Structure formats: structure tokens, C-alpha cells
Amino acid sequence: MTDAPTPAMTLTIAGSEATGGAGAQADLKTFQELGTFGIIALTCIVSFDPKNSWNHRFVPVEAQTIADQIEAIFADYDAESLATVKLGMMGSPATISTVSEALAQRQPRNVVLDPVLICKGQEPGHALDTDNALKAELLPKATFVTPNHFEAEQLSGMTIESLEDLKAAAQEIHRISGAAVLAKGGVRLEGSEAVDVFVDENGLEVLSAPKIGEHAVSGAGCSLAAAVAAELSKGAAPLEAARRAKEFVTEGIRQRVAGNTPFDALWQGGLRG
């Protein structure tokens, strides 16, 4: 009997989102769909409140518990086997410091940062502290960043109203961080196409696909970053990872899942046809 090859491994450090559309649940489903062995360290637990306009209810995981999860994961798999980490919702400066310290010790080859800013379940002051900590501690460690429209504005300090604005913001984020950037225009920009901008040291490319619906879909950002991470873990170059992730999310949006929330959820199995 021939031993089967070990699958590529991908770790997400992210929050749980109870309805399954986003967060760690979306990450793990994406990893599985794209053929990687998914691992997770939970940072927080988010549940939408059906009695309060489906707003976020946010519960952080204690910093020591996060550190314990990461310690166990990194002790189990060597740095070559587990070289790709995706970062999702952190939720607090303490969590960011804990994760930043772990990354500094491990120094993974690929760190894909989905820069989740302003968690709706937090007080504004705490949310701002979290955002500032993310920019100071995690952005410099990222090798690939996937900001949405709002996040790209915040990270670049620019207003984004057009494709040219999005290009300029993506280039500025790349300049600041040194990371590859996939800045998402999505449905936020006018026109019939959902456009994203990829930038790295080799140049810029616009990724475009026809818009599907007029509203953002829960889990699209999480799944895009997770798909990038999965492709990088399998050996894809950053631009190729971005192209494949865009296709993965586009098909997932096309086959979105509807529930009682005012937003639909992306279906990670969209590429199955």
C-alpha cells in the first residue's frame, strides 16, 4: 500500500460566527474545499442578535487560552509543514499582542491578514484601540493583505470612490506594509463589474467579474482571504492565489445561502458546479 501524500496545511486564527456564514466556519470550509488540512485557533465568539437587528454579540476568548491553542498547534506541526497562517477577527488589543508574539516566534512563510476593523459588537473606543493595534503589530508581519473597501480606506488614509482610487489605495497599502495586497471594490464601486486590485512588488493587476446582486454577502471577505491562504499553502504565487480566490468567491456568491438575516451567506462549495 502506497502512502498518500500529506495535504498542504493552513491555520486560521479567527473568531467563530455562529450562523456559519463567516469567520472560522467559513475559513475551515474554504480550506477543505480547496484541498488543504484546516486548523484553527479561536479568538472570539460572535453571534448575531435576532432581537436587535441582527447586530453582533461579541465575546472574546482570553489571551492565555488563545496562546495555549497556538502553542499546541505549533508544537504539533513543524514550520515547514505549517507555513501558512490566515488572520481573521482579533477583537482586542490583548488578542493582537498574543498573536503577534506567536507569529514573531514562529515566523510563518505566508501570513494572510484579513484586516477586520471596527467590530460592531464593541464600544467605539475599544474598537479604535483594536484597529490601531492591528495596524501597528499585525500589518507589518503580513505577507498578503485583503482589505475590503472600508478597510482599504482606513489603511491607506484615502477616500475610494473609483477604480483609480482603489488602485492608488492598494499601492499605498503595499508601500506601507511591503505585503502583497488584494484590495476589494466588490459591490461598493459603481459599474456592472465587481473589481478588486492586486498589487505586489511585480506590479498591479485588476481582477474583475460581473456583479452578482447589489448587496455584500456574509463570509465573502473571510472566504477570499482563506482561499488565498489555501492556494499559497499549496505553492501558488501570490497573483495566482488572488485569481483563484476571486473565482472561488465569485462562484460562492452566485450560489449564496439565504436565511432570516438581512444578508445572505456565501456557499463555499460554489466551484463544485
N, C-alpha and C positions, 0 to 999 in steps of 0.2 A: 504494500500500500504506500503510495507516494504522499509525503506530507504536503498539505495545501500551503500556499504562500500566506504569510501573515498579512492581514489587511493594514492599510495605512491607518494611523491613529490621529484622532482630533479631539482636543479638550476644549470645552466651553466653560468659562467662569461667568455665570449669569444668574438671573433671577427666574423663579418659577412664575408662570402665568396660568392660572387655574383652568381657564376655558380651553387651553391647548393651542390657541392660535399663534402665540408669540412666545418670546423668552426661551427658557431652557427646553421646553417641549418642542418648539419649532426647530431649535438647533439640533436636537437629537434625531428628530425625524429627517432633517436635511442630511445630516451625516450618514444615516442609514441608507437613504435613497441614493446617495452618491458613492456608496461603497466603502465608507470608512467606519472604523470602530469608534463609536462616540463615547465620550467620558464627560462627566460634569461635576463641577463644584458649585453649589448653590450659594448665592449671595443675599438673596431676599425672597420673600413670597408676596406676590401681588395677586389680589382678587378684585375683580370689578364688583361694584356695589349696585345691584339691580334696583335698590330702593333710593338711590341717589344719582340718577342719570348715568349709571354705569361708570362712575368715577373710580379711580384707583384706591384700593385699600392696601397699604404698604407696610410690611413687617420685615425689618432687617434680620439677617442671620448674624449672630455675634461674631466678632472678628476672630476670636480664638477658634470657633467652630469652622470658619472659612479656612483659616490657616491649617487646621487639622485635616480638612478634606484635601487641600492641595499637597500637604506633606505626604499623605497616604498615596495619592496619585503619582507624585514624582518619585516616591520610593519604589513604586511597583514597576514603573516603566523607565528605561534609560533615556537619555537625552536624544539619542539618535532615533529611537522608536517613536517617541512622542515629542516631536519638534515643532508642532503647530498648535497654537492656543488662540482661541477666539474669546474676546472680552465683550460681554453684553452689559446689562444694567448692573451698576455697582451699588448705587443708592445712598452711600455715605462716605465722608472723607476717611473714616476709620477703615472701611472696606477697601477703599482705593489704596491706602497705605499698606495694608496687609497684602494685597495682590501685587502691588508694585515691588514690595520687598521680595516676594516669592519669585517674581519674574527676574529681578536682579540677580538672584542666586542661581536660577536655572538657565537664564538667557536662551529662550527658545529661538530657533531659526526664524520662524514665522509667528508674528503677533498681530492678529487681525482685530482692530479696535472698531467696534460699533459704538460711536461716542454718544451714548444715551444721555441727553441733557434735560434738565428740569423734569424730574419725576412728578407726575400730577398728584401723587399721594403724599408729598412732602410740603412742609411750610416753605414759603418763598426764600427766606434767609438761609435755611438749611440746604435747599436745592442749589442756591447760588454757591455756597461753600463747596458743595459736591462738584459742581461744574468746574470751579476754579482748581480744585484738587485734581480732577481728571486731566485738565489741560496741562497742569504742572508736572504730574507724576506719571501718567499713562501715555499721553500723546508722544512724549519723547522716546518711549520704549516701543512704540508701534512700528511695524514694518509695512502695514497696509491699513488704511483708514477708510471707512464707508459712511460719511456723514449724509444725512438727509438734508432737505432744503434749509430748514431752520438751523440745524447743527452746522451746516456749511457757512451760513451767515455768521453764526456765533464764533466759530473757529477762525474764520478769515477776517472778521471785522468789516465785511462788505454786505451791501444790500444786493440781493439776487432777484432780478426781475426778468431776465432774458438768458438765452443760451450763452451769450458772450459774457454776461455776469457770472454764470456758473463756471465757465472756463477759467475766468480770472480768479474766482474763489478757490477752485481746485488747485490751480497753480500756486496760490499763496499758501494753502494748507500744506502742499508738498514742500514748499520752501521752508516753512516753519518747522515741519516735523522730519523731513527727509524721507518720509514714508511714501509708498505708492498710495494714490488717492482715487477712490471711485465716488464722486460726488453726485448725489441723486437729485435730478429735477423732478422725475416722476410726473404726477398729475398737477404739480404746482405751477408749472410754466405753461403759457398759452401754446396752442397748436394741437395738432392731431397726434403727435408723436410724444411718447414718454422718453425723454432724453436723460442720459447720465454721461458724466465726463470722467474719463480715466486719465490720470497723469502720473508719470514716474520719470526717472532720470533719462529715459529714452524718448520722451515726448508726450503728446496728447492725442487721445482718440475719443470721438463722440460715439457712444453706443445708443442706438435708437430702436424703438419698437412701437407699433401702433398702440395708442392708449386703449385700455380696456376698462370702460366705466369712467365715472367722473370723480370717484372718491378713493381715498387711500384705503388700503386693505391691511388689516391687522396681521402682523407677522412678516410683512414683506421685507422690512429692514433687517430683522433678525435673520431671516432665511437667506437674504442676499449675502450678509457677512459670513454666515455659516457655510454657504456654498463656496464662497471664496476660500475659506479656510480648508474645506474638504478638498478642493481642487489643488491648492498649494501643498497639502499633505501628501497628495498623490504625485507630486512632482511638476505640476503645471507652472509655467512662468506667470508672473502677475497679470499681464494683459490677457492671456488666455484664460486664467482663472476668472477675471472680470467678465469676459464674454460668456463663458459657460454659466456663471452665476446669474447674469442678466437673462439668459434663456430660461434657466431654471425658475426664476421668479416670475417671468412673464407667463409661462405656462401654468404656474401655480395660481396666479391671479385670474387667468382665464377660467380655471376650474375652482373658483372660490367657494367657500362653505358659508352658508347663511345660518344665523341663529336669531335670538331675540335681541342681541346687542344692535346698536345703530350702525355697526360696521361689520363687514364680512371678514372672514379669515382666509388666509392663503392655504391652498392644499399643496403640501409638499410632494405629492405624487403626480403632479401635473405632467411631467415628462413621460409617464407611462402611456399616455395617449387616451 
